[in-house]
Amino acid sequence: MTDIVAQVDTSTTTTANVEETIETTSETQLASPASVDSLQDIADIDTVTNGITTGSILIYRTATNKWTASTTLENQNMEGGEF
């Protein structure tokens, strides 16, 4: 849709000029975002060390700077609250 631009002159005689402008679109050179089909496709996820099994969670390990799939919580502190 085009924009309509109007200018009104408020001198002793009132006149108006109306002109139609055309907007154009521009293209960008942005790459499409990468798609991931599985955890093995993500560089900072280690699914080889412990494998992936039902119930696995990702745990970040600073020694490897990777997320590792595991079914065991080893270094986590859990707070259950008060009941």
C-alpha positions as CSV (number, residue, x, y, z in Angstrom):
1,M,0.0,0.0,0.0
2,T,1.3,3.4,-0.8
3,D,1.5,6.4,1.6
4,I,-0.3,9.6,0.9
5,V,1.6,12.8,2.0
6,A,-0.3,16.0,2.4
7,Q,1.1,19.5,3.0
8,V,-1.3,22.3,4.0
9,D,-0.2,26.0,3.7
10,T,-1.9,28.1,6.3
11,S,-1.2,31.5,4.7
12,T,-4.0,33.9,3.8
13,T,-5.2,31.5,1.2
14,T,-5.4,27.9,2.1
15,T,-3.9,25.5,-0.4
16,A,-3.1,21.8,-0.2
17,N,-0.7,19.7,-2.2
18,V,-1.2,15.9,-2.1
19,E,1.3,13.5,-3.6
20,E,1.5,9.7,-3.6
21,T,4.7,7.9,-2.6
22,I,5.7,4.3,-3.3
23,E,7.5,2.3,-0.6
24,T,9.9,-0.3,-1.6
25,T,11.2,-3.3,0.3
26,S,14.9,-4.1,0.7
27,E,16.6,-7.5,0.9
28,T,19.1,-8.5,3.5
29,Q,21.9,-10.9,3.3
30,L,21.2,-12.7,6.6
31,A,21.7,-16.4,6.6
32,S,18.8,-18.7,7.6
33,P,19.1,-20.0,11.2
34,A,20.7,-23.4,11.5
35,S,18.3,-26.2,12.3
36,V,19.1,-29.0,14.7
37,D,17.6,-32.5,14.2
38,S,19.2,-34.2,17.3
39,L,21.3,-33.5,20.3
40,Q,24.3,-35.2,18.6
41,D,24.3,-32.3,16.1
42,I,25.0,-29.7,18.8
43,A,28.8,-29.1,19.2
44,D,28.8,-28.5,23.0
45,I,26.7,-31.5,24.0
46,D,28.5,-34.8,24.8
47,T,26.1,-37.7,24.1
48,V,29.0,-40.2,23.6
49,T,30.5,-40.5,27.1
50,N,27.3,-41.8,28.9
51,G,25.1,-42.3,25.9
52,I,21.5,-41.2,25.6
53,T,18.9,-43.3,27.4
54,T,15.4,-42.8,28.6
55,G,15.4,-40.4,31.5
56,S,18.7,-38.7,30.6
57,I,19.2,-35.1,31.6
58,L,21.9,-32.6,30.4
59,I,24.5,-31.7,33.1
60,Y,27.1,-29.0,32.4
61,R,30.6,-30.1,33.2
62,T,33.3,-27.3,33.6
63,A,36.1,-29.8,33.0
64,T,35.0,-30.4,29.4
65,N,33.0,-27.2,28.9
66,K,30.2,-29.3,27.5
67,W,26.7,-30.4,28.4
68,T,26.8,-34.2,29.2
69,A,23.8,-36.6,29.0
70,S,23.4,-38.4,32.3
71,T,20.9,-40.3,34.4
72,T,22.7,-39.7,37.6
73,L,22.9,-36.5,39.6
74,E,26.4,-36.3,41.2
75,N,27.2,-32.8,42.2
76,Q,23.8,-31.1,42.6
77,N,22.4,-29.6,45.8
78,M,18.7,-30.1,46.0
79,E,16.5,-27.9,48.3
80,G,13.1,-29.5,49.0
81,G,11.8,-26.6,51.1
82,E,9.7,-27.0,54.2
83,F,6.3,-28.7,54.5
